[in-house]
Amino acid sequence: MAISAELVSKAQEHVDSGAFFAELAELVRYPTVSDHPSGRVAIKAYLDEVLTPALTALGCSVSTYPNPDPAGGPFLIGTRIESPELPTLLCYGHADVVDGHQGRWSDGRDPWTLTADGERWYGRGSADNKGQHLINLTALRLILAETGSLGFNLKFLFETGEEIGSPGLDEFVMAHREDLNADVLIASDGPRLDAATPTVFLGARGSVRIALDVDLRPDAYHSGNWGGVLRNPATTLTGAIASLVDGHGRVLVPELLPPGLPDSVRAALADLEIGTTPGDPALDEGWGDTGLTAAERLYGWNTLEVLSLGAADIERPVNAIPGRARAMLQLRYVAGTDVDRVGEVITAHLAAQGFSMVDVTAEASFVASRTPVDDPWVGWAKDVLDEVSGHPVAILPSFGGGLPNHVFTDVLGLPTLWLPHSYPGCLQHAPDEHLLAPIAREGVVLATALFHALGRRGGETR
């Protein structure tokens, strides 16, 4: 059942009137930085003063829970049960943000004050994730005000440590499976394909950080007196890296790649273009696996990136062979890749290449997961969104970055639909983070349409 024109109009008017901007400004002013002690205080206030009242207004009972991991912050669950016969929707958001980078924003902007400059609304958390979960809360509120009921049961999970790797989330979700039991997850985080294209993604690539250390001696030695007879750790390190990923971005170790690209993933990514928004960097021809399209490389394949590389003082080099060198690499990987033995695989590979002196440390930070492209919920969501958006919605099998999608697919066993309300150039995690007003306007309409359609289908979706 299509969303009514009147409800679409109300959704658009909520943004056009300035009401949404005012609400978002209130959310942004809380400096909920999860890796700073003062941020923990702001997080508690955000849960108590913002999210609890918002969920209570939706008719939810609200409970706050301690984190089983002392490194993380609390969790909040809001629950509204209309009928056991109706489908249950689980929504998710995160209340925390990264550091505000005070003093580094353009034109003297304050990260904790939402400011508008044309269609850009600047403020920390405006795009990641406060603006996004506010859009979904707004859509639910509009439907409830219009119809008096949602037509489904609602559960909303908020975590407060996503920006520090979601400590305790897996354990918490396992312990609260019954509280979070649902039929589908619909949530918002990350960017669209581009600013102009409404997007649904079904999961996320995983991430493994790999430290390579070549620590050969405590001192540096004059390169004229000792060059040619002492192993150079920097030269050794660059050679080791080049045996893992070549100078054109091609991964050279088969065990670091997925078993293949499923036909359903290839079909979903066909004809999608990357980097089309003004201000996006130009794509580099010949970089990565040239047998794949840019969309396939970004959303359906693995990459091995060098995040940092150094030896001695790069800014003020001296004529000496350094004693040690270090690099940090990152494997971004899709579901289906075996990463349990990444450290062992790389260590064995480097030893076979003559680099046994390179120490390898691997640490996973995100787990890859995705809902199958041919899942019925995916087709349903695309049909609803195509109709209301007026042009085809992009379906991405995986988000290029990392999200805790696996707790929903692997722990709760849910199909996952992520409807992002941001875009790749939003500068999240950097100075000048912003939400685009047109995306917010369209996002409220799309979220309202999707939730409205779920309510009108009722038990048919179960």
C-alpha positions in Angstrom: 0.0 0.0 0.0 1.6 3.3 -1.1 2.2 6.1 1.3 -0.4 8.8 1.2 0.4 12.1 -0.5 -0.6 13.8 2.7 1.9 11.9 4.8 4.7 12.6 2.2 3.8 16.3 2.4 3.9 16.3 6.2 7.3 14.6 6.1 8.7 17.2 3.7 7.2 20.0 5.7 8.8 18.9 8.9 12.2 19.5 7.3 11.2 22.6 5.3 9.7 24.3 8.3 13.0 24.2 10.2 11.6 21.9 12.9 14.0 19.1 12.0 17.0 21.4 12.1 16.0 22.7 15.5 15.7 19.1 16.8 19.0 18.1 15.4 20.7 21.2 16.9 19.6 20.0 20.3 21.1 16.6 19.7 24.4 17.9 18.4 25.0 20.1 21.4 25.7 17.0 23.5 29.4 16.2 23.2 28.9 12.4 23.4 32.5 11.5 22.6 32.9 7.8 23.7 36.7 7.8 24.1 36.8 10.7 26.5 35.7 10.8 30.2 33.6 14.0 29.8 31.9 12.3 26.9 30.6 9.5 29.2 28.8 12.2 31.2 27.3 13.7 28.0 26.3 10.2 26.9 24.3 9.6 30.0 22.6 12.9 29.6 21.8 12.2 26.0 20.2 8.9 26.9 18.2 10.4 29.7 17.3 13.8 28.2 17.0 13.0 24.5 16.5 9.4 23.6 14.3 8.3 26.5 11.8 11.1 26.0 11.8 10.5 22.2 11.1 6.8 22.6 8.5 7.3 25.4 6.7 9.7 23.1 6.4 6.8 20.7 4.7 4.7 23.4 7.8 2.7 24.2 8.8 1.3 27.5 12.5 2.3 27.9 15.3 0.5 29.8 19.0 1.4 30.2 21.5 -1.4 30.8 25.1 -1.4 31.9 27.7 -2.7 29.4 29.2 -6.1 30.2 32.5 -4.7 28.9 33.9 -1.9 31.2 35.5 -0.3 28.1 32.1 0.5 26.7 29.1 2.6 27.6 25.5 1.7 28.5 22.8 0.4 26.1 19.2 1.5 25.8 16.3 -0.5 24.5 12.9 1.0 23.7 9.9 -1.4 23.2 6.4 -0.9 21.9 4.2 -4.0 21.4 1.0 -3.4 19.6 0.0 -7.1 19.0 1.8 -10.5 19.1 0.2 -11.1 15.7 2.1 -8.2 14.1 5.6 -8.2 12.7 8.3 -6.8 14.9 10.8 -4.2 13.6 14.2 -3.7 15.3 15.8 -0.3 14.7 19.4 0.6 15.8 21.4 3.8 16.3 24.5 4.9 18.2 24.6 7.9 20.5 28.3 8.4 20.6 30.5 10.5 18.3 34.2 10.9 17.6 36.3 13.8 19.0 35.0 17.2 18.0 38.4 18.5 16.7 37.6 21.8 18.3 39.3 24.8 16.6 39.9 22.9 13.3 36.5 23.6 11.7 36.2 26.1 8.8 35.1 29.6 9.5 35.5 29.2 13.2 32.5 26.8 13.5 31.9 25.1 16.8 31.5 21.3 16.4 28.8 21.2 19.1 26.6 24.0 17.5 24.6 23.0 14.4 25.2 25.7 11.7 23.7 26.0 8.3 25.6 27.1 5.2 23.4 26.7 2.2 22.4 23.0 2.0 25.1 21.9 4.4 24.3 21.5 8.1 27.6 21.4 10.0 28.1 19.8 13.4 29.6 16.7 15.0 27.2 13.8 14.8 25.0 15.6 12.2 25.7 12.8 9.8 27.1 10.1 12.1 24.8 9.1 13.7 22.5 11.6 15.3 21.0 13.0 12.2 20.4 9.5 10.9 18.6 8.1 13.9 16.7 11.4 14.3 15.3 10.9 10.8 14.0 7.4 11.7 12.6 8.6 15.0 10.8 11.4 13.2 9.3 9.1 10.6 7.9 6.8 13.3 6.5 9.8 15.1 4.8 11.2 12.0 3.2 7.8 11.3 1.9 7.5 14.8 0.5 11.0 14.8 -1.2 10.4 11.4 -2.6 6.9 12.0 -2.7 6.4 15.7 -0.7 3.1 15.4 2.3 1.8 13.7 0.9 -1.5 12.5 3.9 -3.4 13.8 5.8 -3.9 17.0 8.8 -1.7 17.5 12.1 -2.3 19.3 14.9 0.3 19.2 18.4 -0.5 20.4 20.9 2.3 21.0 24.6 1.7 21.8 27.1 4.3 23.0 30.4 2.9 21.9 30.2 2.3 18.1 33.0 4.8 17.4 35.3 2.8 19.6 34.5 -0.6 18.1 31.3 -1.5 19.9 32.8 -3.0 23.0 30.3 -5.3 24.8 27.8 -5.2 22.0 28.1 -8.9 21.0 27.8 -10.0 24.6 24.9 -7.7 25.4 22.9 -8.8 22.3 23.5 -12.5 23.1 22.2 -11.9 26.7 19.2 -10.0 25.5 18.2 -12.0 22.5 14.6 -12.3 23.7 14.3 -8.6 24.3 15.6 -7.9 20.8 13.8 -10.7 19.0 12.3 -9.3 15.8 11.5 -10.1 12.1 13.7 -7.6 10.4 16.3 -4.8 11.2 15.9 -1.5 9.5 18.6 1.0 10.6 20.5 4.0 9.3 24.3 4.6 9.3 27.0 5.1 6.8 26.7 6.8 3.4 24.6 6.4 0.4 26.2 5.4 -2.9 26.3 9.1 -3.6 24.4 12.3 -2.6 21.7 11.8 -5.3 21.0 8.1 -5.1 18.8 6.6 -2.3 20.5 3.4 -1.2 19.9 0.3 0.8 22.9 -1.8 1.9 22.6 -5.2 3.4 25.7 -5.6 5.5 29.3 -4.5 6.0 32.8 -5.4 5.1 34.9 -6.5 8.0 38.3 -5.1 9.0 41.5 -6.6 10.3 44.4 -4.4 11.3 47.9 -5.8 10.7 51.0 -4.4 12.3 54.3 -5.2 10.6 57.4 -4.6 12.7 61.1 -4.9 11.7 63.0 -4.3 14.9 66.7 -5.2 14.1 68.8 -3.2 16.5 68.5 -0.5 19.2 70.7 2.0 17.4 71.0 3.7 14.0 74.4 3.3 12.2 76.1 5.7 9.7 75.0 4.7 6.2 78.4 5.5 4.8 80.3 3.3 7.2 77.8 0.4 7.4 75.6 0.6 4.2 75.7 -2.6 2.3 76.6 -4.8 5.3 73.7 -4.1 7.7 70.1 -5.0 6.8 68.0 -1.9 6.5 64.7 -2.4 8.3 62.9 0.2 6.1 64.0 -1.5 2.9 63.0 -4.9 4.4 59.6 -3.6 5.4 58.8 -2.1 2.0 59.8 -5.3 0.3 57.6 -7.3 2.7 54.6 -5.1 2.0 55.2 -5.3 -1.8 55.0 -9.1 -1.5 51.5 -8.8 0.1 50.1 -6.0 -2.1 51.8 -4.7 -5.2 52.4 -1.1 -6.2 49.1 -1.0 -8.1 46.9 -2.2 -5.2 46.6 -5.8 -6.2 46.5 -8.3 -3.3 49.1 -11.0 -4.0 48.2 -13.5 -1.3 45.2 -15.7 -2.4 44.3 -16.5 1.2 43.5 -12.8 1.8 40.9 -12.7 -0.9 37.2 -14.0 -0.8 36.4 -17.3 -2.6 34.7 -15.4 -5.4 32.1 -12.8 -6.3 28.6 -14.3 -6.2 26.4 -13.8 -9.3 23.7 -12.1 -7.1 26.3 -9.6 -5.8 27.6 -8.9 -9.3 24.1 -8.3 -10.6 23.3 -5.9 -7.8 26.4 -3.9 -8.5 26.1 -3.8 -12.3 26.0 -0.3 -13.7 26.6 1.4 -10.4 29.1 4.4 -10.7 31.4 5.4 -7.9 32.6 9.0 -7.1 30.0 11.0 -9.0 29.2 13.6 -6.4 30.9 17.0 -6.9 34.0 17.2 -4.7 34.6 13.4 -4.7 38.2 12.4 -5.6 38.8 11.1 -9.1 39.1 7.4 -9.3 42.6 6.1 -10.2 42.6 4.0 -13.4 44.5 0.7 -13.1 44.3 0.6 -9.3 43.2 -2.6 -7.7 41.9 -5.7 -9.4 41.2 -4.4 -12.9 39.1 -7.5 -13.6 36.5 -6.0 -11.4 34.4 -2.9 -11.8 35.0 0.0 -9.3 31.7 -0.9 -7.5 32.7 -4.5 -7.3 36.1 -3.6 -5.8 34.5 -1.3 -3.2 31.4 -3.2 -2.2 32.1 -6.8 -3.2 35.8 -7.5 -2.8 38.8 -7.3 -0.4 41.4 -4.6 -0.2 44.7 -4.4 1.6 45.7 -0.8 2.5 48.8 0.6 4.0 47.5 3.1 6.7 50.9 4.2 8.0 54.5 3.5 7.3 57.6 4.9 9.0 61.2 4.6 10.0 63.5 7.1 11.8 62.5 10.8 11.4 60.8 11.3 8.1 60.8 15.1 8.4 64.5 15.4 9.3 66.4 12.4 8.0 70.0 11.8 8.9 72.7 9.7 7.1 72.0 6.6 9.1 70.5 3.2 8.7 67.5 3.1 11.1 67.3 0.3 13.7 63.6 -0.4 13.2 60.6 0.3 10.9 56.9 -0.2 11.4 53.8 -0.2 9.2 50.1 -0.6 9.9 48.0 -2.3 7.3 44.3 -2.9 7.1 42.5 -5.7 5.3 38.9 -4.7 4.4 37.1 -8.0 3.7 33.7 -9.2 2.6 31.6 -12.0 4.1 32.9 -15.4 3.1 36.6 -14.6 3.7 38.3 -16.7 6.2 40.2 -14.3 8.5 40.7 -16.6 11.5 44.3 -17.2 10.6 45.3 -13.9 8.9 48.3 -13.4 11.1 49.5 -16.9 10.6 49.0 -16.7 6.8 50.9 -13.5 6.5 53.7 -14.7 8.8 54.1 -17.9 6.7 54.0 -16.0 3.4 56.6 -13.5 4.5 58.9 -16.3 5.8 58.6 -18.0 2.4 59.6 -14.7 0.7 62.7 -14.4 3.0 61.2 -11.9 5.4 61.1 -14.0 8.6 62.5 -11.1 10.5 59.2 -9.2 10.1 56.9 -9.6 13.2 53.2 -9.8 12.4 50.4 -8.8 14.7 46.8 -9.1 13.5 43.7 -7.8 15.3 40.1 -7.9 14.0 38.0 -4.8 14.6 34.8 -5.4 12.6 33.3 -8.7 11.4 32.0 -9.0 7.8 28.4 -10.0 7.3 25.6 -9.4 4.8 22.0 -10.4 4.1 21.6 -12.3 0.8 20.6 -10.0 -2.1 17.7 -12.3 -3.0 16.2 -12.2 0.5 12.4 -11.4 0.2 12.8 -8.4 2.6 15.3 -6.8 0.1 12.8 -7.0 -2.8 10.0 -5.6 -0.6 12.1 -2.7 0.5 13.3 -1.8 -3.0 9.8 -1.9 -4.4 8.5 0.5 -1.7 11.4 2.9 -2.0 11.5 2.9 -5.8 7.9 3.9 -5.8 8.2 6.8 -3.4 11.6 8.1 -4.6 10.6 8.3 -8.2 13.9 6.7 -9.4 15.6 3.3 -8.8 17.2 2.8 -5.4 20.7 1.3 -5.3 21.1 -2.0 -3.5 24.6 -2.5 -2.1 25.4 -6.0 -0.8 27.9 -4.6 1.6 28.7 -1.1 3.0 32.4 -0.4 2.2 33.3 0.5 5.8 32.6 -1.3 9.0 29.4 -1.6 11.1 28.3 -4.1 13.8 25.9 -5.7 11.3 27.0 -9.2 12.3 25.3 -9.0 15.7 22.0 -8.7 13.9 22.6 -11.3 11.1 24.7 -13.8 13.0 23.5 -13.5 16.7 19.8 -12.5 16.2 19.4 -14.2 12.8 17.7 -11.2 11.2 17.6 -9.9 7.6 19.2 -6.4 7.7 18.2 -3.4 5.7 20.3 -0.3 6.1 18.8 2.9 4.8 21.6 5.5 5.0 20.8 9.2 5.2 24.3 10.6 4.5 26.8 10.6 1.6 30.5 9.8 1.1 31.6 13.4 1.2 30.0 14.2 4.6 33.4 14.4 6.3 32.3 12.2 9.2 35.1 11.7 11.8 36.8 14.9 10.5 36.3 18.7 10.9 33.4 20.1 9.0 31.2 17.0 9.3 27.8 17.9 7.8 24.4 16.5 6.8 22.9 17.6 3.5 19.5 19.2 3.8 18.1 17.5 0.6 19.2 14.1 1.9 17.5 14.8 5.3 14.3 15.9 3.5 14.3 12.9 1.2 15.4 10.6 4.1 12.4 11.5 6.3 10.1 10.7 3.3 11.9 7.4 2.5 11.9 6.2 6.1 8.3 7.2 6.6 7.3 5.3 3.5 9.2 2.2 4.5 7.8 2.1 8.0 4.3 3.0 6.7 4.4 0.1 4.2 5.5 -2.3 6.9 2.6 -1.2 9.1 0.1 -1.6 6.2 1.3 -5.1 5.4 0.9 -6.2 9.0 1.1 -9.9 9.4 1.7 -10.6 5.7 5.4 -9.9 6.3 5.9 -12.6 8.9 
